[in-house]
C-alpha cells in the first residue's frame, strides 16, 4: 500500500464561520488551528496548505478563564536595546485589539515557517457580527454544541 500525498491541484478549500461570542479562547484556538492546517480532513498532508478558510466573528466578546484577563502577559521586542514591551488582554480589549488576542493564540498553535504563515493568512477575524465574505457562503459551525466547556460559565 502506498502512502497518500495530496497534490496542490487536488486541494479543495471550504469556507468555515465560527461565532466567538462567549467562547473560551484556548478551545477556540485549538479548533481553529486544526481547521487552518487541514487536520480535520481525511486527506491531511503536512507539507501542503490543505486547510480551510476560516472566518471568526464577535472577536471582542471572547472569554478568558481564570485571571488570565489581567495576569497573562504578551511580550514583544522592538529590536533595540531595552526595547521589550508588554501588554495584557485587558489593555488589548480596551484598545479594540481583540482580533490580535485570537490571532496570537492561533499563531502559537501553528508551526512557524512559510507554510504556517500561509495557513494563518487563511484566517479572517472580525470584531463584530459583520464580515465581507457572504459571497463565499461559509458553513457555520456550532462551536458551543461540541462541548459544554467551550462556553464561559
N, CA, C and O of each residue as an XYZ file, in Angstrom:
612
protein
N       0.843     -1.183      0.000
C       0.000      0.000      0.000
C       0.884      1.240      0.000
O       1.841      1.324      0.770
N       0.568      2.193     -0.855
C       1.352      3.415     -0.966
C       0.810      4.494     -0.028
O      -0.384      4.525      0.269
N       1.670      5.348      0.418
C       1.276      6.472      1.243
C       0.616      7.528      0.356
O       1.149      7.894     -0.691
N      -0.547      8.011      0.788
C      -1.271      9.018      0.018
C      -0.690     10.391      0.312
O      -0.490     10.753      1.472
N      -0.421     11.148     -0.733
C       0.054     12.516     -0.589
C      -0.776     13.408     -1.499
O      -0.850     13.176     -2.706
N      -1.389     14.409     -0.931
C      -2.273     15.303     -1.655
C      -1.461     16.233     -2.549
O      -0.458     16.796     -2.111
N      -1.885     16.394     -3.787
C      -1.229     17.309     -4.727
C      -1.894     18.680     -4.628
O      -3.029     18.799     -4.167
N      -1.183     19.697     -5.062
C      -1.689     21.052     -4.976
C      -2.968     21.235     -5.793
O      -3.851     22.000     -5.405
N      -3.065     20.538     -6.917
C      -4.240     20.670     -7.778
C      -5.477     19.997     -7.175
O      -6.600     20.341     -7.544
N      -5.295     19.055     -6.266
C      -6.395     18.297     -5.690
C      -6.995     18.952     -4.444
O      -7.988     18.463     -3.904
N      -6.404     20.040     -3.992
C      -6.854     20.684     -2.758
C      -8.164     21.432     -3.006
O      -8.273     22.220     -3.945
N      -9.146     21.177     -2.158
C     -10.433     21.876     -2.205
C     -10.605     22.593     -0.867
O     -10.701     21.962      0.185
N     -10.641     23.920     -0.931
C     -10.782     24.716      0.288
C     -12.241     25.132      0.470
O     -12.880     25.626     -0.459
N     -12.748     24.928      1.668
C     -14.092     25.357      2.029
C     -13.979     26.603      2.900
O     -12.896     26.944      3.376
N     -15.107     27.277      3.104
C     -15.164     28.421      3.998
C     -15.946     28.031      5.244
O     -17.028     27.453      5.148
N     -15.399     28.346      6.409
C     -15.992     27.980      7.689
C     -16.167     29.251      8.516
O     -15.284     30.109      8.545
N     -17.318     29.366      9.189
C     -17.622     30.522     10.027
C     -17.806     30.060     11.467
O     -18.540     29.108     11.732
N     -17.131     30.745     12.405
C     -17.269     30.451     13.830
C     -17.640     31.746     14.549
O     -17.007     32.784     14.358
N     -18.673     31.663     15.375
C     -19.084     32.796     16.204
C     -18.367     32.666     17.552
O     -18.570     31.684     18.266
N     -17.532     33.646     17.901
C     -16.708     33.571     19.109
C     -17.370     34.200     20.328
O     -16.697     34.474     21.321
N     -18.665     34.431     20.268
C     -19.355     35.068     21.394
C     -19.356     34.124     22.598
O     -19.896     33.020     22.518
N     -18.753     34.553     23.713
C     -18.666     33.817     24.977
C     -17.960     32.470     24.851
O     -18.236     31.560     25.632
N     -17.060     32.326     23.890
C     -16.307     31.089     23.702
C     -14.965     31.232     24.409
O     -14.369     32.309     24.396
N     -14.485     30.154     25.026
C     -13.194     30.156     25.712
C     -12.081     30.233     24.664
O     -12.091     29.488     23.684
N     -11.135     31.126     24.876
C     -10.098     31.417     23.883
C      -9.264     30.206     23.503
O      -9.080     29.944     22.315
N      -8.759     29.465     24.467
C      -7.875     28.344     24.169
C      -8.553     27.262     23.357
O      -7.948     26.701     22.444
N      -9.798     26.962     23.677
C     -10.534     25.926     22.952
C     -10.822     26.377     21.524
O     -10.776     25.569     20.596
N     -11.118     27.664     21.344
C     -11.337     28.199     20.008
C     -10.043     28.140     19.191
O     -10.069     27.804     18.007
N      -8.922     28.465     19.820
C      -7.639     28.489     19.114
C      -7.227     27.098     18.656
O      -6.721     26.943     17.544
N      -7.433     26.079     19.492
C      -7.077     24.706     19.121
C      -7.893     24.252     17.923
O      -7.351     23.711     16.959
N      -9.201     24.477     17.991
C     -10.077     24.040     16.903
C      -9.764     24.808     15.617
O      -9.751     24.228     14.531
N      -9.511     26.116     15.744
C      -9.196     26.942     14.576
C      -7.885     26.518     13.925
O      -7.790     26.465     12.698
N      -6.880     26.218     14.734
C      -5.587     25.790     14.187
C      -5.735     24.474     13.425
O      -5.108     24.293     12.381
N      -6.549     23.561     13.931
C      -6.767     22.299     13.221
C      -7.481     22.508     11.898
O      -7.169     21.831     10.918
N      -8.431     23.430     11.851
C      -9.119     23.729     10.594
C      -8.149     24.362      9.602
O      -8.134     23.990      8.429
N      -7.339     25.317     10.063
C      -6.405     26.003      9.168
C      -5.332     25.067      8.623
O      -4.897     25.227      7.482
N      -4.905     24.104      9.412
C      -3.885     23.155      8.963
C      -4.471     22.040      8.114
O      -3.754     21.421      7.328
N      -5.767     21.775      8.259
C      -6.406     20.715      7.490
C      -6.435     19.393      8.213
O      -6.698     18.361      7.595
N      -6.174     19.393      9.501
C      -6.129     18.136     10.263
C      -7.508     17.547     10.504
O      -7.617     16.413     10.973
N      -8.558     18.287     10.197
C      -9.903     17.762     10.343
C     -10.377     17.027      9.083
O     -11.501     16.528      9.044
N      -9.534     16.961      8.065
C      -9.891     16.312      6.803
C      -9.223     14.946      6.709
O      -8.158     14.733      7.288
N      -9.839     14.030      5.988
C      -9.238     12.694      5.861
C      -7.960     12.676      5.020
O      -7.134     11.775      5.170
N      -7.795     13.656      4.145
C      -6.620     13.685      3.268
C      -5.620     14.743      3.729
O      -5.149     15.544      2.921
N      -5.299     14.752      5.005
C      -4.335     15.715      5.556
C      -2.934     15.396      5.044
O      -2.478     14.255      5.118
N      -2.268     16.405      4.533
C      -0.882     16.280      4.084
C      -0.087     17.377      4.783
O      -0.383     18.558      4.599
N       0.927     17.010      5.589
C       1.606     18.018      6.412
C       2.399     19.062      5.632
O       2.657     20.143      6.161
N       2.792     18.776      4.395
C       3.618     19.735      3.660
C       2.814     20.546      2.640
O       3.402     21.212      1.789
N       1.477     20.500      2.712
C       0.624     21.268      1.812
C      -0.346     22.130      2.626
O      -0.718     21.776      3.745
N      -0.743     23.255      2.054
C      -1.756     24.102      2.672
C      -3.124     23.563      2.265
O      -3.763     24.094      1.357
N      -3.569     22.501      2.946
C      -4.823     21.840      2.581
C      -5.954     22.182      3.539
O      -7.010     21.550      3.494
N      -5.754     23.165      4.402
C      -6.781     23.555      5.361
C      -7.834     24.447      4.740
O      -7.692     24.898      3.603
N      -8.890     24.699      5.494
C      -9.987     25.528      5.014
C      -9.728     26.991      5.339
O      -8.840     27.320      6.125
N     -10.522     27.872      4.717
C     -10.511     29.285      5.053
C     -11.453     29.487      6.231
O     -12.544     28.916      6.259
N     -11.043     30.288      7.195
C     -11.777     30.428      8.448
C     -12.165     31.879      8.677
O     -11.356     32.788      8.489
N     -13.412     32.085      9.084
C     -13.914     33.410      9.454
C     -14.359     33.335     10.905
O     -15.167     32.479     11.267
N     -13.836     34.228     11.735
C     -14.226     34.292     13.146
C     -14.880     35.653     13.372
O     -14.276     36.694     13.111
N     -16.129     35.635     13.865
C     -16.836     36.887     14.143
C     -17.021     37.039     15.654
O     -16.857     36.079     16.407
N     -17.359     38.241     16.085
C     -17.557     38.597     17.504
C     -16.291     38.354     18.323
O     -16.360     37.807     19.424
N     -15.153     38.754     17.798
C     -13.885     38.560     18.499
C     -13.804     39.386     19.778
O     -13.080     39.020     20.703
N     -14.537     40.495     19.842
C     -14.478     41.331     21.040
C     -15.232     40.728     22.223
O     -15.144     41.250     23.334
N     -15.974     39.636     22.007
C     -16.722     39.001     23.088
C     -16.112     37.656     23.480
O     -16.810     36.791     24.008
N     -14.830     37.478     23.228
C     -14.123     36.245     23.578
C     -13.969     36.178     25.099
O     -13.949     37.212     25.767
N     -13.861     34.969     25.644
C     -13.783     34.794     27.094
C     -12.456     34.123     27.474
O     -12.064     33.129     26.863
N     -11.780     34.662     28.468
C     -10.581     34.047     29.021
C     -10.916     33.554     30.420
O     -11.518     34.285     31.207
N     -10.534     32.324     30.736
C     -10.873     31.734     32.025
C      -9.887     32.188     33.100
O      -8.779     32.635     32.804
N     -10.313     32.065     34.337
C      -9.442     32.394     35.468
C      -9.093     33.870     35.498
O      -9.914     34.726     35.168
N      -7.854     34.154     35.903
C      -7.382     35.533     35.994
C      -6.505     35.913     34.803
O      -5.689     36.830     34.895
N      -6.678     35.200     33.678
C      -5.834     35.463     32.511
C      -6.053     36.851     31.926
O      -5.153     37.396     31.287
N      -7.225     37.432     32.129
C      -7.506     38.751     31.565
C      -6.516     39.777     32.105
O      -6.089     40.668     31.370
N      -6.148     39.665     33.371
C      -5.225     40.633     33.957
C      -3.808     40.085     34.110
O      -2.847     40.850     34.035
N      -3.659     38.775     34.324
C      -2.343     38.210     34.646
C      -1.544     37.732     33.428
O      -0.316     37.676     33.493
N      -2.210     37.388     32.322
C      -1.485     36.908     31.135
C      -0.755     38.092     30.503
O      -1.333     39.166     30.336
N       0.502     37.893     30.156
C       1.304     38.978     29.596
C       1.806     38.571     28.214
O       2.347     37.481     28.029
N       1.617     39.470     27.248
C       2.154     39.295     25.894
C       3.385     40.189     25.765
O       3.310     41.394     26.007
N       4.509     39.600     25.385
C       5.747     40.347     25.207
C       6.049     40.515     23.726
O       5.720     39.654     22.910
N       6.681     41.636     23.391
C       7.237     41.832     22.056
C       8.478     42.696     22.209
O       8.647     43.395     23.208
N       9.326     42.641     21.223
C      10.578     43.395     21.295
C      10.704     44.275     20.069
O      10.413     43.846     18.952
N      11.142     45.519     20.283
C      11.261     46.466     19.180
C      12.493     46.203     18.330
O      12.561     46.641     17.182
N      13.461     45.495     18.884
C      14.709     45.253     18.160
C      15.848     46.132     18.659
O      17.001     45.938     18.274
N      15.529     47.086     19.505
C      16.551     47.967     20.067
C      16.868     47.537     21.497
O      16.039     46.895     22.142
N      18.061     47.881     22.005
C      18.392     47.515     23.382
C      17.392     48.111     24.369
O      17.073     49.298     24.306
N      16.909     47.280     25.269
C      15.922     47.719     26.256
C      14.536     47.930     25.666
O      13.697     48.588     26.281
N      14.288     47.385     24.493
C      13.032     47.650     23.793
C      11.957     46.604     23.995
O      11.132     46.397     23.106
N      11.942     45.933     25.147
C      10.897     44.928     25.380
C       9.625     45.641     25.831
O       9.648     46.478     26.733
N       8.534     45.294     25.192
C       7.230     45.880     25.508
C       6.317     44.766     25.992
O       6.458     43.618     25.572
N       5.398     45.095     26.859
C       4.464     44.088     27.354
C       3.062     44.675     27.434
O       2.876     45.879     27.614
N       2.091     43.796     27.297
C       0.690     44.175     27.420
C      -0.086     42.971     27.924
O       0.450     41.864     27.986
N      -1.340     43.180     28.283
C      -2.187     42.067     28.716
C      -3.513     42.139     27.964
O      -3.810     43.160     27.343
N      -4.312     41.080     28.007
C      -5.567     41.066     27.256
C      -6.542     42.188     27.627
O      -7.301     42.664     26.782
N      -6.515     42.604     28.890
C      -7.405     43.685     29.318
C      -7.083     44.984     28.577
O      -7.986     45.677     28.109
N      -5.790     45.311     28.472
C      -5.377     46.517     27.745
C      -5.660     46.388     26.256
O      -6.051     47.356     25.604
N      -5.460     45.178     25.716
C      -5.695     44.971     24.291
C      -7.181     45.112     23.956
O      -7.531     45.658     22.909
N      -8.059     44.621     24.842
C      -9.502     44.762     24.605
C      -9.918     46.224     24.692
O     -10.789     46.662     23.940
N      -9.306     46.986     25.599
C      -9.660     48.398     25.724
C      -9.198     49.199     24.506
O      -9.769     50.246     24.201
N      -8.180     48.718     23.818
C      -7.693     49.378     22.597
C      -8.313     48.784     21.334
O      -7.843     49.051     20.229
N      -9.377     47.971     21.494
C     -10.084     47.319     20.379
C      -9.165     46.432     19.554
O      -9.242     46.422     18.326
N      -8.297     45.687     20.228
C      -7.403     44.752     19.553
C      -7.725     43.312     19.950
O      -6.821     42.496     20.131
N      -9.004     43.006     20.084
C      -9.414     41.644     20.417
C      -9.031     40.677     19.314
O      -8.793     39.496     19.568
N      -8.970     41.182     18.086
C      -8.550     40.346     16.957
C      -7.143     39.807     17.180
O      -6.853     38.655     16.858
N      -6.275     40.643     17.731
C      -4.881     40.245     17.944
C      -4.760     39.162     19.011
O      -3.873     38.312     18.929
N      -5.633     39.182     20.003
C      -5.601     38.151     21.049
C      -5.862     36.785     20.427
O      -5.149     35.822     20.710
N      -6.882     36.703     19.582
C      -7.211     35.431     18.931
C      -6.130     35.049     17.931
O      -5.736     33.885     17.855
N      -5.650     36.014     17.168
C      -4.623     35.744     16.151
C      -3.348     35.198     16.804
O      -2.738     34.267     16.278
N      -2.939     35.770     17.947
C      -1.745     35.291     18.642
C      -1.936     33.874     19.168
O      -1.022     33.052     19.092
N      -3.116     33.589     19.700
C      -3.377     32.249     20.232
C      -3.319     31.205     19.126
O      -2.762     30.124     19.317
N      -3.893     31.525     17.966
C      -3.868     30.585     16.838
C      -2.465     30.476     16.266
O      -2.014     29.382     15.924
N      -1.770     31.606     16.158
C      -0.421     31.620     15.575
C       0.540     30.725     16.359
O       1.415     30.084     15.776
N       0.373     30.686     17.673
C       1.272     29.892     18.506
C       0.951     28.409     18.466
O       1.698     27.606     19.025
N      -0.155     28.021     17.811
C      -0.513     26.606     17.661
C      -0.263     26.098     16.250
O      -0.538     24.937     15.947
N       0.256     26.960     15.390
C       0.591     26.585     14.017
C       2.109     26.617     13.900
O       2.742     27.493     14.488
N       2.712     25.689     13.159
C       4.168     25.694     13.031
C       4.689     26.994     12.425
O       4.056     27.588     11.553
N       5.853     27.420     12.905
C       6.457     28.612     12.330
C       7.102     28.234     11.003
O       7.460     27.077     10.787
N       7.246     29.198     10.133
C       7.817     28.941      8.819
C       6.886     29.428      7.728
O       5.797     29.924      8.018
N       7.300     29.294      6.472
C       6.498     29.804      5.364
C       5.119     29.158      5.249
O       4.137     29.847      4.970
N       5.033     27.846      5.460
C       3.741     27.168      5.355
C       2.798     27.608      6.467
O       1.606     27.797      6.225
N       3.313     27.773      7.676
C       2.495     28.238      8.788
C       1.969     29.642      8.560
O       0.822     29.936      8.899
N       2.793     30.520      7.987
C       2.346     31.883      7.683
C       1.254     31.870      6.624
O       0.296     32.638      6.703
N       1.401     30.993      5.633
C       0.383     30.871      4.589
C      -0.935     30.371      5.182
O      -2.004     30.871      4.832
N      -0.859     29.391      6.073
C      -2.065     28.847      6.691
C      -2.735     29.885      7.587
O      -3.963     29.963      7.628
N      -1.950     30.676      8.301
C      -2.516     31.703      9.175
C      -3.186     32.815      8.368
O      -4.123     33.450      8.853
N      -2.720     33.053      7.153
C      -3.332     34.092      6.326
C      -4.726     33.696      5.849
O      -5.463     34.545      5.348
N      -5.104     32.424      5.995
C      -6.446     31.974      5.620
C      -7.461     32.233      6.718
O      -8.626     31.860      6.576
N      -7.046     32.868      7.815
C      -7.933     33.160      8.947
C      -8.301     34.643      8.927
O      -7.427     35.509      8.961
N      -9.592     34.923      8.871
C     -10.094     36.298      8.884
C     -10.875     36.498     10.183
O     -11.811     35.752     10.471
N     -10.486     37.508     10.966
C     -11.088     37.739     12.273
C     -11.747     39.119     12.287
O     -11.137     40.115     11.899
N     -13.012     39.161     12.745
C     -13.774     40.406     12.782
C     -14.306     40.640     14.190
O     -14.701     39.701     14.879
N     -14.312     41.919     14.613
C     -14.742     42.271     15.972
C     -16.246     42.128     16.162
O     -16.699     41.729     17.235
N     -17.011     42.444     15.146
C     -18.463     42.405     15.280
C     -19.096     41.279     14.487
O     -18.436     40.320     14.086
N     -20.412     41.427     14.270
C     -21.180     40.412     13.533
C     -20.918     40.469     12.033
O     -21.008     39.450     11.347
N     -20.593     41.657     11.519
C     -20.479     41.848     10.076
C     -19.143     41.334      9.551
O     -18.098     41.528     10.172
N     -19.196     40.677      8.395
C     -17.975     40.285      7.693
C     -18.229     40.390      6.200
O     -19.378     40.385      5.758
N     -17.164     40.484      5.429
C     -17.293     40.736      3.993
C     -17.151     39.467      3.152
O     -16.723     39.541      2.000
N     -17.501     38.309      3.703
C     -17.311     37.052      2.982
C     -18.629     36.302      2.784
O     -18.641     35.072      2.740
N     -19.723     37.026      2.665
C     -21.018     36.381      2.443
C     -21.066     35.679      1.087
O     -21.752     34.668      0.936
N     -20.348     36.204      0.111
C     -20.368     35.617     -1.234
C     -19.772     34.208     -1.253
O     -20.118     33.407     -2.121
N     -18.885     33.896     -0.310
C     -18.269     32.575     -0.255
C     -19.187     31.529      0.388
O     -18.856     30.344      0.385
N     -20.314     31.938      0.930
C     -21.282     31.068      1.586
C     -20.615     30.155      2.618
O     -20.590     28.936      2.452
N     -20.073     30.756      3.688
C     -19.375     29.945      4.685
C     -20.325     29.030      5.445
O     -21.482     29.375      5.686
N     -19.820     27.862      5.819
C     -20.593     26.906      6.604
C     -20.406     27.267      8.077
O     -19.284     27.284      8.583
N     -21.520     27.558      8.761
C     -21.434     27.952     10.176
C     -21.244     26.729     11.056
O     -21.948     25.730     10.912
N     -20.289     26.818     11.968
C     -20.007     25.732     12.909
C     -20.601     26.114     14.256
O     -20.321     27.193     14.777
N     -21.413     25.242     14.817
C     -21.993     25.463     16.145
C     -20.962     25.007     17.177
O     -21.043     23.892     17.692
N     -20.004     25.867     17.471
C     -18.869     25.523     18.325
C     -19.296     25.208     19.750
O     -18.695     24.362     20.412
N     -20.334     25.891     20.219
C     -20.774     25.698     21.602
C     -21.438     24.339     21.816
O     -21.583     23.908     22.960
N     -21.842     23.659     20.756
C     -22.515     22.367     20.901
C     -21.539     21.187     20.952
O     -21.948     20.070     21.269
N     -20.267     21.414     20.648
C     -19.280     20.325     20.707
C     -19.063     19.854     22.143
O     -19.020     18.655     22.417
N     -18.929     20.819     23.054
C     -18.628     20.506     24.444
C     -19.135     21.660     25.303
O     -19.011     22.818     24.905
N     -19.696     21.370     26.459
C     -20.217     22.453     27.289
C     -19.102     23.289     27.902
O     -19.370     24.382     28.402
N     -17.868     22.815     27.881
C     -16.746     23.600     28.408
C     -16.267     24.652     27.433
O     -15.429     25.481     27.790
N     -16.781     24.644     26.195
C     -16.362     25.615     25.205
C     -16.905     27.008     25.484
O     -16.329     27.996     25.030
N     -18.002     27.103     26.222
C     -18.600     28.385     26.543
C     -18.227     28.809     27.949
O     -17.896     27.983     28.799
N     -18.289     30.138     28.183
C     -17.985     30.616     29.531
C     -19.068     30.163     30.494
O     -20.224     29.976     30.112
N     -18.681     29.992     31.729
C     -19.645     29.540     32.726
C     -19.983     30.637     33.684
O     -20.784     30.435     34.597
